[in-house]
Amino acid sequence: MGVPSEELRSIVKAARDRQRMRYGGNYTNAIVSIKLFEEMVRFSPTQLTRIETVSSEEKLSTWFSLKILRLSRTISDARGKDTVSDTAVDEALNWKVQASRFHGSLMR
């Protein structure tokens, strides 16, 4: 069974609040500039290597790799985490690679 709407709404609000606190203003992970995202969000060398390896194997574009980074940070925000977890990176990779395969070359 899924998460009730009210609980999901609360999780999303808390995640967006975390993002606005991190970046200032009304920015979220989805729309913050690449420069500010890079300044404010840290990934471990292992996480970056994993994303780079999968992106290369799947022939994903740099833009698509950035989407994986942003989604990883968003997943961690939804879980109330200050750092990006390896689990969040793996989950983002799974979601984005699955989407890429489903949509074929349109998303690459």
SEVEX-431543 format. One record per residue (C-alpha): residue in one letter; residue number from 0; x, y, z. Coordinates in steps of 0.1 Angstrom, whole numbers, plus 5000, padded with zeros to 4 digits. Example, Ala and Ser with C-alpha at 12.3 -4.5 7.8 and 13.67 -1.06 7.14 Angstrom:
2
<r><bavex>a</bavex><mardren>0</mardren><px>5123</px><py>4955</py><pz>5078</pz></r>
<r><bavex>s</bavex><mardren>1</mardren><px>5137</px><py>4989</py><pz>5071</pz></r>
END
This chain:
108
<r><bavex>m</bavex><mardren>0</mardren><px>5000</px><py>5000</py><pz>5000</pz></r>
<r><bavex>g</bavex><mardren>1</mardren><px>5012</px><py>5035</py><pz>4992</pz></r>
<r><bavex>v</bavex><mardren>2</mardren><px>5019</px><py>5065</py><pz>5015</pz></r>
<r><bavex>p</bavex><mardren>3</mardren><px>4987</px><py>5085</py><pz>5024</pz></r>
<r><bavex>s</bavex><mardren>4</mardren><px>4984</px><py>5118</py><pz>5006</pz></r>
<r><bavex>e</bavex><mardren>5</mardren><px>4987</px><py>5139</py><pz>5037</pz></r>
<r><bavex>e</bavex><mardren>6</mardren><px>5019</px><py>5121</py><pz>5047</pz></r>
<r><bavex>l</bavex><mardren>7</mardren><px>5033</px><py>5124</py><pz>5012</pz></r>
<r><bavex>r</bavex><mardren>8</mardren><px>5024</px><py>5162</py><pz>5012</pz></r>
<r><bavex>s</bavex><mardren>9</mardren><px>5043</px><py>5166</py><pz>5045</pz></r>
<r><bavex>i</bavex><mardren>10</mardren><px>5074</px><py>5148</py><pz>5032</pz></r>
<r><bavex>v</bavex><mardren>11</mardren><px>5075</px><py>5169</py><pz>5000</pz></r>
<r><bavex>k</bavex><mardren>12</mardren><px>5070</px><py>5201</py><pz>5020</pz></r>
<r><bavex>a</bavex><mardren>13</mardren><px>5098</px><py>5192</py><pz>5044</pz></r>
<r><bavex>a</bavex><mardren>14</mardren><px>5121</px><py>5183</py><pz>5015</pz></r>
<r><bavex>r</bavex><mardren>15</mardren><px>5114</px><py>5216</py><pz>4997</pz></r>
<r><bavex>d</bavex><mardren>16</mardren><px>5119</px><py>5235</py><pz>5029</pz></r>
<r><bavex>r</bavex><mardren>17</mardren><px>5153</px><py>5219</py><pz>5034</pz></r>
<r><bavex>q</bavex><mardren>18</mardren><px>5162</px><py>5229</py><pz>4998</pz></r>
<r><bavex>r</bavex><mardren>19</mardren><px>5152</px><py>5265</py><pz>5002</pz></r>
<r><bavex>m</bavex><mardren>20</mardren><px>5172</px><py>5267</py><pz>5034</pz></r>
<r><bavex>r</bavex><mardren>21</mardren><px>5202</px><py>5252</py><pz>5017</pz></r>
<r><bavex>y</bavex><mardren>22</mardren><px>5202</px><py>5275</py><pz>4987</pz></r>
<r><bavex>g</bavex><mardren>23</mardren><px>5183</px><py>5305</py><pz>4999</pz></r>
<r><bavex>g</bavex><mardren>24</mardren><px>5154</px><py>5321</py><pz>4981</pz></r>
<r><bavex>n</bavex><mardren>25</mardren><px>5128</px><py>5299</py><pz>4965</pz></r>
<r><bavex>y</bavex><mardren>26</mardren><px>5153</px><py>5274</py><pz>4949</pz></r>
<r><bavex>t</bavex><mardren>27</mardren><px>5148</px><py>5237</py><pz>4949</pz></r>
<r><bavex>n</bavex><mardren>28</mardren><px>5172</px><py>5210</py><pz>4936</pz></r>
<r><bavex>a</bavex><mardren>29</mardren><px>5153</px><py>5209</py><pz>4903</pz></r>
<r><bavex>i</bavex><mardren>30</mardren><px>5158</px><py>5246</py><pz>4894</pz></r>
<r><bavex>v</bavex><mardren>31</mardren><px>5189</px><py>5258</py><pz>4913</pz></r>
<r><bavex>s</bavex><mardren>32</mardren><px>5218</px><py>5268</py><pz>4891</pz></r>
<r><bavex>i</bavex><mardren>33</mardren><px>5245</px><py>5242</py><pz>4884</pz></r>
<r><bavex>k</bavex><mardren>34</mardren><px>5271</px><py>5265</py><pz>4900</pz></r>
<r><bavex>l</bavex><mardren>35</mardren><px>5251</px><py>5269</py><pz>4933</pz></r>
<r><bavex>f</bavex><mardren>36</mardren><px>5242</px><py>5232</py><pz>4933</pz></r>
<r><bavex>e</bavex><mardren>37</mardren><px>5279</px><py>5223</py><pz>4930</pz></r>
<r><bavex>e</bavex><mardren>38</mardren><px>5288</px><py>5248</py><pz>4958</pz></r>
<r><bavex>m</bavex><mardren>39</mardren><px>5262</px><py>5235</py><pz>4982</pz></r>
<r><bavex>v</bavex><mardren>40</mardren><px>5260</px><py>5198</py><pz>4976</pz></r>
<r><bavex>r</bavex><mardren>41</mardren><px>5287</px><py>5173</py><pz>4982</pz></r>
<r><bavex>f</bavex><mardren>42</mardren><px>5291</px><py>5138</py><pz>4968</pz></r>
<r><bavex>s</bavex><mardren>43</mardren><px>5317</px><py>5113</py><pz>4978</pz></r>
<r><bavex>p</bavex><mardren>44</mardren><px>5344</px><py>5104</py><pz>4952</pz></r>
<r><bavex>t</bavex><mardren>45</mardren><px>5329</px><py>5069</py><pz>4953</pz></r>
<r><bavex>q</bavex><mardren>46</mardren><px>5294</px><py>5082</py><pz>4945</pz></r>
<r><bavex>l</bavex><mardren>47</mardren><px>5307</px><py>5103</py><pz>4916</pz></r>
<r><bavex>t</bavex><mardren>48</mardren><px>5326</px><py>5074</py><pz>4902</pz></r>
<r><bavex>r</bavex><mardren>49</mardren><px>5295</px><py>5052</py><pz>4904</pz></r>
<r><bavex>i</bavex><mardren>50</mardren><px>5274</px><py>5078</py><pz>4886</pz></r>
<r><bavex>e</bavex><mardren>51</mardren><px>5301</px><py>5084</py><pz>4860</pz></r>
<r><bavex>t</bavex><mardren>52</mardren><px>5306</px><py>5046</py><pz>4854</pz></r>
<r><bavex>v</bavex><mardren>53</mardren><px>5268</px><py>5039</py><pz>4850</pz></r>
<r><bavex>s</bavex><mardren>54</mardren><px>5264</px><py>5070</py><pz>4828</pz></r>
<r><bavex>s</bavex><mardren>55</mardren><px>5292</px><py>5058</py><pz>4806</pz></r>
<r><bavex>e</bavex><mardren>56</mardren><px>5279</px><py>5022</py><pz>4804</pz></r>
<r><bavex>e</bavex><mardren>57</mardren><px>5244</px><py>5034</py><pz>4796</pz></r>
<r><bavex>k</bavex><mardren>58</mardren><px>5257</px><py>5061</py><pz>4772</pz></r>
<r><bavex>l</bavex><mardren>59</mardren><px>5238</px><py>5088</py><pz>4792</pz></r>
<r><bavex>s</bavex><mardren>60</mardren><px>5245</px><py>5125</py><pz>4784</pz></r>
<r><bavex>t</bavex><mardren>61</mardren><px>5261</px><py>5150</py><pz>4808</pz></r>
<r><bavex>w</bavex><mardren>62</mardren><px>5226</px><py>5166</py><pz>4813</pz></r>
<r><bavex>f</bavex><mardren>63</mardren><px>5212</px><py>5132</py><pz>4823</pz></r>
<r><bavex>s</bavex><mardren>64</mardren><px>5240</px><py>5127</py><pz>4847</pz></r>
<r><bavex>l</bavex><mardren>65</mardren><px>5232</px><py>5160</py><pz>4863</pz></r>
<r><bavex>k</bavex><mardren>66</mardren><px>5196</px><py>5149</py><pz>4867</pz></r>
<r><bavex>i</bavex><mardren>67</mardren><px>5209</px><py>5118</py><pz>4886</pz></r>
<r><bavex>l</bavex><mardren>68</mardren><px>5228</px><py>5141</py><pz>4909</pz></r>
<r><bavex>r</bavex><mardren>69</mardren><px>5198</px><py>5163</py><pz>4915</pz></r>
<r><bavex>l</bavex><mardren>70</mardren><px>5175</px><py>5134</py><pz>4921</pz></r>
<r><bavex>s</bavex><mardren>71</mardren><px>5200</px><py>5118</py><pz>4945</pz></r>
<r><bavex>r</bavex><mardren>72</mardren><px>5200</px><py>5150</py><pz>4966</pz></r>
<r><bavex>t</bavex><mardren>73</mardren><px>5162</px><py>5152</py><pz>4964</pz></r>
<r><bavex>i</bavex><mardren>74</mardren><px>5158</px><py>5116</py><pz>4977</pz></r>
<r><bavex>s</bavex><mardren>75</mardren><px>5181</px><py>5124</py><pz>5006</pz></r>
<r><bavex>d</bavex><mardren>76</mardren><px>5161</px><py>5156</py><pz>5013</pz></r>
<r><bavex>a</bavex><mardren>77</mardren><px>5129</px><py>5136</py><pz>5014</pz></r>
<r><bavex>r</bavex><mardren>78</mardren><px>5145</px><py>5113</py><pz>5039</pz></r>
<r><bavex>g</bavex><mardren>79</mardren><px>5156</px><py>5142</py><pz>5060</pz></r>
<r><bavex>k</bavex><mardren>80</mardren><px>5193</px><py>5136</py><pz>5055</pz></r>
<r><bavex>d</bavex><mardren>81</mardren><px>5219</px><py>5163</py><pz>5055</pz></r>
<r><bavex>t</bavex><mardren>82</mardren><px>5242</px><py>5143</py><pz>5032</pz></r>
<r><bavex>v</bavex><mardren>83</mardren><px>5236</px><py>5123</py><pz>5001</pz></r>
<r><bavex>s</bavex><mardren>84</mardren><px>5236</px><py>5086</py><pz>5009</pz></r>
<r><bavex>d</bavex><mardren>85</mardren><px>5249</px><py>5058</py><pz>4987</pz></r>
<r><bavex>t</bavex><mardren>86</mardren><px>5214</px><py>5044</py><pz>4988</pz></r>
<r><bavex>a</bavex><mardren>87</mardren><px>5199</px><py>5076</py><pz>4974</pz></r>
<r><bavex>v</bavex><mardren>88</mardren><px>5225</px><py>5076</py><pz>4946</pz></r>
<r><bavex>d</bavex><mardren>89</mardren><px>5217</px><py>5039</py><pz>4938</pz></r>
<r><bavex>e</bavex><mardren>90</mardren><px>5179</px><py>5047</py><pz>4938</pz></r>
<r><bavex>a</bavex><mardren>91</mardren><px>5184</px><py>5077</py><pz>4915</pz></r>
<r><bavex>l</bavex><mardren>92</mardren><px>5205</px><py>5057</py><pz>4891</pz></r>
<r><bavex>n</bavex><mardren>93</mardren><px>5179</px><py>5030</py><pz>4891</pz></r>
<r><bavex>w</bavex><mardren>94</mardren><px>5150</px><py>5054</py><pz>4884</pz></r>
<r><bavex>k</bavex><mardren>95</mardren><px>5168</px><py>5073</py><pz>4857</pz></r>
<r><bavex>v</bavex><mardren>96</mardren><px>5184</px><py>5043</py><pz>4839</pz></r>
<r><bavex>q</bavex><mardren>97</mardren><px>5150</px><py>5026</py><pz>4839</pz></r>
<r><bavex>a</bavex><mardren>98</mardren><px>5134</px><py>5057</py><pz>4825</pz></r>
<r><bavex>s</bavex><mardren>99</mardren><px>5161</px><py>5060</py><pz>4799</pz></r>
<r><bavex>r</bavex><mardren>100</mardren><px>5156</px><py>5025</py><pz>4788</pz></r>
<r><bavex>f</bavex><mardren>101</mardren><px>5119</px><py>5029</py><pz>4787</pz></r>
<r><bavex>h</bavex><mardren>102</mardren><px>5120</px><py>5061</py><pz>4766</pz></r>
<r><bavex>g</bavex><mardren>103</mardren><px>5149</px><py>5050</py><pz>4745</pz></r>
<r><bavex>s</bavex><mardren>104</mardren><px>5170</px><py>5076</py><pz>4727</pz></r>
<r><bavex>l</bavex><mardren>105</mardren><px>5146</px><py>5104</py><pz>4734</pz></r>
<r><bavex>m</bavex><mardren>106</mardren><px>5160</px><py>5109</py><pz>4770</pz></r>
<r><bavex>r</bavex><mardren>107</mardren><px>5196</px><py>5103</py><pz>4763</pz></r>
END
